[in-house]
C-alpha cells in the first residue's frame, strides 16, 4: 500500500501544483484504503508525506510551493495498517531536468538495490552501508549523507538497527532472516554536509545542490534481501505521466 500511494503521487505530479496538494491527495488515498499516515503526528510532524524539492534532502514540509519544470521532488511515505508500517521513498523528475541531476537519480536508485542485495542472513549492517557508499561515493563521487540513516521498521516506524549509508564491510549488527529494514540512501550532487532549517525538520544540502532519496522496506532473507515495497507500480505511473522525466532509466 505504501507503493500504491507513491504510484498515485506519480499520476498526480505536474508543474503548477503545490506540494501541499500532493500531501492532501495522498492522505485521502491512505485513509480511503484503510490506512493511517505513519508520519502524521510522529514526534509532532504535521503532514502525511515528507516532500523534499531540489536541495531539500529529507523531511520537507508540504507547502504552497508550486512545482515547476526542472524540479526534482522526493516523496517519502509511511503507511500503517494491520499493525505494521510500510516506509518507502521515491524521487521524481519534473520535465526538463539537467542531465547531471538525472544521473544522480539513476545512481541513487541503483544504490538502493545494491544495499538490498546485501541484506542477507548472517551479513552485517556494514555490508549494506559499504555497498551504498562504495557505489555512490567511491564510483561516482557523490556526497553520501551521514547525519541521517535507514532503520528497522515493523510495528514501530523506526526500530533498531540503524542502517547508515556509509561504513565498512563486516561492521555493525548481524542480520537475521526475517528482520525488516528501511534501506534509504540520501545522496547529494555535491557535498555530503547538510543542515536543518528553523522548522526543526527540513534538512537541506549545505551547498544548495540537489539531493536524491530512494527507499525500500526490505526483508532480510537467505542469500539476499527482498524488497517488500515495490517501485514497479510507481514506475508504470511515472512512465504514463507525460510531465515526468524517465529518461534516466536508460
N, C-alpha and C positions, 0 to 999 in steps of 0.2 A: 504493500500500500504506500510506503514511502516513495517507491519508484513511480507508482502510478500518479502520485501527487506531483512529482517533478515532471512527469510527462504532460500533465495538464498545464503546468507552468510553460513548458516548451511550446504548447499550442497557442498560448496567450501572449507570449512575448512579441513586441514590435516597438519600433520607435514611436514616441509620442504618448506612451502610457507612463504612469507614475509607478514607482516601486511599491508604494502603499497599496495600489490597486491589485498588484500581484499577490501581496500578502492577504488581502481580504478575500480574493478568489480562492486561494489555497486553503485558508481556514474553513471556508464554506465547504470545499470539497472534502477536507479531512472529516469534518463533523457529519456531513451527509453520508459518509461511508462508515460511520460508527466509531470513528477515532477521536482522539484528543490531541491537539498540537502539543508535542513534548516540550517545546521551548517556551510556550507562553506561560509566564509566571515563574519560570525556572530561575531561582535567585533574583527574581524581580524583572526578568526580561519581558518586555511588554508586547511582543509580537509573536505570530505563529512561525514566521520564517526569519532566518538571518539572510539579508540581501546585501551583497557587497559588490560595489561597482568600481571597476578600474583599479585604483591604487588601494582600495579597501581590501584587506586580506580576509578577514572573517568578522562575524558578529555585527555587521552593518545593520542599522535601523531602516526598515521601510519608511519612506517619506514622500514628500511632494516632488522629489527629484524626477524629472522627465527623461526617460531613456532616449538616447539619440544614436544615429548611425555611427558606428565605430566603437561603441562601448563594449566592454565585456562585463558580464554580470554573474557572480557566483550566488547560487541559491542553495542554502543549507536547510534541510527539512528534517524534523523529527515527527514520527507518527506513533502514538501509543494506543494499543488495542490488545485486548485479551491478556493483559498483564505484562506485556513486553513492549519495548521501544524498538523501532527501526530508525536508523540515522544514516542519511546519505546526502551528498552534495554534488553539484554539477555546475560547471562554468560554461556559460553560453556566449557566443559571439554575435553581436548585432550588426548585420550589414557589412560595410567595408572596413574591416579591421586590419590593422597593419600586419604584414607577413610575419614580423618578428614576434608579435603578440600571439598570432595563431600558432606559431611554433611552440611558444611557451605552453599553450593549452594542450597541444599534442603530446609534449613530453610529460607534462604533469599527469595527464590522463593515463598514459602508458605506465607511469611510475606507480600508480595505484595497483595495477595488475602485477607488477614486479614485487610489490610488497605483499599482495595477497598470495602469490606463489610461495612465499617463504613462511606463511602462517601454517606451518606443518607441525604435527605432533612431534614432540621432543626437540624441535628447534627452540630458539630463544628470541625474545623480543628484539634483541640487537640484530638478528638476521633480517628481520623486516626493515628495521631502521637503516641498516647498511645498504640494502637493495635500493631503497628510495634515494638516499644521499648519493650513492655511487652513480646512479643514472642521471640524477638532476644536476648535481654539482660537479662531480669528477668528469663526467662525459659531456655535459652541456654548459657548465659554468653558471648555472642559475643560483640565486640565493635561497637556501633552504631554511625556512623559519624555525627557530629554536625555542622561542618563548611559548609556543603552542604545540600541542601534541594530540595524537589519537588516544584511544581509550577503550577499555572494556565497555560493553553495552549489553543490557538484558532487562531485568526487572527494574533496574535504575538506568537513567540516561547515561550517567558517567560512572563507570565501575573501574576497579583495578583489572589489569595493569595499565599504566600509562604506556603509550606507543609513540615514541619520538620518531621523527623523520630523519634522524641523523644518529650515528652510533657505530659500534664495532660488532662484527660477527661474533657470536658466542657469548655476548654480554646480556645481562638482564634476566628477567623471569623466564623459566622454562614453560613452553607452551604445551598444553594437554588437549587431546582430542575432545571436541565439544565446547571448548571455550569460544566465546564470541567477542570479536574486536571490531571497533570502528577504525579503519585504516584510512587516514586522510592527509595526504601530502598538501602542504600550503607552500607554494613555490613562487618566488619573486623574479621578475625580469632582471632586476638589479641587485642591490644589497639585500642581505638576509635580515637586516635590522628593521625593527618595527616599533611603533609606539601606540598607546591607547589614547583616544580623544577624551575630552572632558565629560562626555556622557558615561564614561566608565565601561563602555562595551566595545565601541568601534575601533578596530585595530587597522592601522594604515602603515604602508611602507615609509621608511624614513626619507627615501629619495623621490617619493611620489611616482615611482614607476609601477606598472601594472603587476598584479598578483593573481595567480590561478589556484583553484581549490577543487579537488575531486575527492569523493569519499564513498567507500563501500562498507556496509555492515558485513562482516566476514566470519565464517565458522572455521575454526581450526580442525583440520582433518588429517588423515594419514597421507603423507606424500606432498600435500599442498593445501592451501586454504581454499575455501569455496565461498564466493560471494553470495550472500543471502539477498542483498539488494541487486537490482539489475539496471544497467544502462540501456538495454535494448529498447524498451518502450519509450525511453527519453530520446534516444537517437532516431527512432522512427518518427516521433512527433517533430523533432528538430528538423529532420530532412524534409518533412511535409510542409513546414512553415517557411515560406519563401523569404521571410525577413531575417532568417538566421543564417550564419555562415558556417557551413560544414566542410569547407574545402580542406581544412587541416586533417580530416580523416585520411586523406590520400598520401 
